[in-house]
Amino acid sequence: MIKFQKITLTVEFYREGNKFIAFSPALNISTCGDTLEQAKKRFEELQQLFFEETGKMGTLEDALLECGWKKITHPHKCWKPPISVGQIQREVRVPCPA
C-alpha cells in the first residue's frame, strides 16, 4: 500500500505577453495557460503527472533529491521540499540587442 503525505508547494505565476506561466521551483516544472485560472488548473494536472510518471519509472527519489528535497526518516519516512525563504526584485543593467 502506498502512503501519501500532504506538503505545501510554492507555485509562482508570471505573465508573459498574453500567457500566464505557472512554475514550481521545488519540482522544477512549469506550464502555461491563456488565463491565470487555466494556468493553475494545468499546473495541478502537471504536478499530478509528475508524481505518477516518476513513480512508475522508479525515478521519483532521484528527481526529488535533484530538486533539493530531503528524505526524512523520523518519526516515519516522508519528504521535505525545499523552503522558499523570500523573493526580491532588483534593478539590473541588461545589454540591448545590436
N, C-alpha and C positions, 0 to 999 in steps of 0.2 A: 504494500500500500504506500502510495506517495504522500508525503507530508508537505503541507504548504505553510508559508508564513506570510504575514502582511508586513509590508515595508512602505515607507514614504519615499517616493521617487520624484526628483526635481525634473520638471519639463519646462523648457524655455520656449517662448514663442517670439517670432520675428516676422516682420512684414518685408517682403522683397517684391517691389513692383506691385502687381495685383494678386500675389500669392502670399499665403501665411505658412510659415515654416514652424514645425514642432521638432524640438531637439532635446534629447536627454543625454547630458554628459556622463551620467552614471552607467549608461548602456552603450553610449556612442552610436545611437541610432537616430534617424530623423525621417520625417515625411512632410508632405505639404498638402494644402487644400486651397480652394478658391475663397473660402471663408474661414474665420477662426474656429467656428464650430466643426466644420469639415476636417480641419487640421487636427483638432482634438480627437474626433472620432477615429480618424485614420491612425493617429498615434496609439490609441487604445488597442486597435486591431494589430498594429505592428508590434507593440511590446508583447502581446499575447503570442504572436507568431514567433517572436524572438525566443521566448522561453520554450515553446513547443518544439521548434525545429532544432535548437541547440540541445535540448533534452533528447530528442530522437537520435541525433547524430553522436551523442555522447561527448559533446564539446562545451556543455554549459559551464562546468567548473573552470575550464581554461578561459572561456570568454569573460566570465565574471572576474577572475583573477587579473586578466589583462586590462580590464576596465577599472581596477583598483579596489574591488570588493575584498572583504576579509571573511574568512571562514571562521565562525565562532563554534566552539565545541562544548562550552559550559554555560548553562546547565544542560543544554541539548544542542544538537547540530543545527546550525542555521547560517544565514549570510547577513553581512552588514555592508550596505552600499557606501561608497564614498560620500561624505557630507559636504555640501556646498556651504562655504563659510562667508561668502559675500560676492558682491559684484560691483565693479566701478565702471564709470565711463570716463575716459581720459582723452584729451585732445592730443592728436599726434600729427606730424607732418608726413604726408604721403606724396611721392613724386607723381606728377601728372604724366599721362602718356604723351609721347612725342607727336 
